[in-house]
Amino acid sequence: MKNLVKEIEESFSAFTEDANAQIEKGNKAAGTRARKASLEMEKMLKEFRKKSLDAAKK
């Protein structure tokens, strides 16, 4: 689960950087990367939720 949290943190960092580039500089490619990162994070967050619930049941 620690690896998953680390992956989520890295993905969020990349998302934040790209989202800010789109907002501040109008970089369209950065917006595309930010949207892709958000979809990846969604999958990872769902996986975290499953693992967290399993850990709580033990």
C-alpha positions, 0 to 999 in steps of 0.5 A: 500500500505504501507503493500505491501512496507513493505513486499517487503522490507522484501522479498528483505532483505531475498533475499539479505542474501540468495544470498550472502550466495550462492555467498560467501559460495557456499551454494546451499540451499541459492541459492534455497531460493534466487530464490524463493524469487525473484519469490515472489518479482516479484509478489509483485512488479507487485501488487505494480505497479498496486496499484501505477498506480491506486493511480496516477489516483486519 
